[in-house]
Amino acid sequence: MGKWENNVRRVVPYVPGEQPNQPDMIKLNTNENPYPPAPGVKKLLEEMDVDVMRLYPDTTAKLLVDALAAYYHVDTKQVFVGVGSDDVIAMSFLTFFNSETPILFPDITYSFYDVWADVFRIPYRQIPLTDSFHVKPEEYYSENTPNGGIIIPNPNAPTGVELPLEKLEEIIRHNPDVVVIVDEAYIDFGAASALPLLKKYDNLLVVQTFSKSRSMAGMRIGFAIGNEKLISYLNDVKYSFNSYTMDCTAILVGAEAVKDDAYFKKTTAKIIETREWAKERLHALGFVFEDSQSNFIFAAHKTVPAKEIFDALRQQHIYVRYFAKPRIDNYLRITIGTKEEMETLFTFLEKFLKD
Ligand SMILES: *Cc1c(COP(=O)(O)O)cnc(C)c1O
């Protein structure tokens, strides 16, 4: 064999949660929303003129950018959109994390961060969470840990734990010379967003997604809001990589979904309500967990190993997420589904844990 393999960019890829497809399954493993997208989305798709597909989409995705800028009361120049927040965050790593000094993120967090760092050759350092899965803000201060940038999800995944905004602000305040990215994939389920801090910090980038709270994981829509200058740098990199990231359908239905605020508020409120009820049920079943402000609960059972519960649920076609990783291999991440789905889960657990 030739030596061509020496020149291959090799990476250990990110492992997405499995996407099983059984008619009777209860899918609580990848934090999707159990409710359909806003009704206007269906209507729009049914009426869509396929002739628009002949043409390249609008590279600026103006319709969607305008809708987001209006909704979040920011300038259109402060909004960047991409193919899910995975795309937005990957572009942000490429754009903002170019220092020789390691970037920082928690040791237990979204498992894509170290993969992007590896693939882009960005040095990184993982800062351990406390034993109760909380971020220790001081360890991110530049005077304590010199760094080339920071990314923190708030609430964190897969723990669901919220970092209070005052503490997050301290991290930003202590890092004026690098970009701080806050990944707010789960922000609409009750935690406080960092968006109001944009007025004070020009090095803050807030990233959100349509995949969880807006029920559109399959459409792949994510966005970032930040200082005009940050966004313009982000667009420069995007146009140097793939100028047509958002397809014509995603731009249309994304803008439509943002307009229906009543539906958005109604469905997120339902999920929050189901989550609070699920917390009580899980406690009663002998599970322990930190308080979650997301659409999932990261729980361990007092006596039964997580892997055993995971396997038993899987046999029933009830899918939750299990990570065979240090510190978290006795936890299950359970997405909040409909109340009926959760009832089925609890009914089974009640029986299983008693035997
Ligand atoms: C789900 C998730 C994302 C990615 O979502 P997209 O579907 O790519 O928008 C990003 N960060 C965290 C922490 C997530 O949980």
The ligand as an ORCA input file, in Angstrom:
! r2SCAN-3c Opt
* xyz 0 1
  C     -28.811     19.555     20.211
  C     -27.626     20.394     20.542
  C     -26.958     21.147     19.573
  C     -27.170     20.988     18.102
  O     -28.366     21.160     17.632
  P     -28.668     21.309     16.086
  O     -29.676     20.264     15.828
  O     -27.416     21.108     15.282
  O     -29.182     22.683     15.987
  C     -25.943     21.989     19.968
  N     -25.557     22.064     21.240
  C     -26.142     21.329     22.195
  C     -25.662     21.449     23.587
  C     -27.185     20.463     21.871
  O     -27.727     19.696     22.803
*
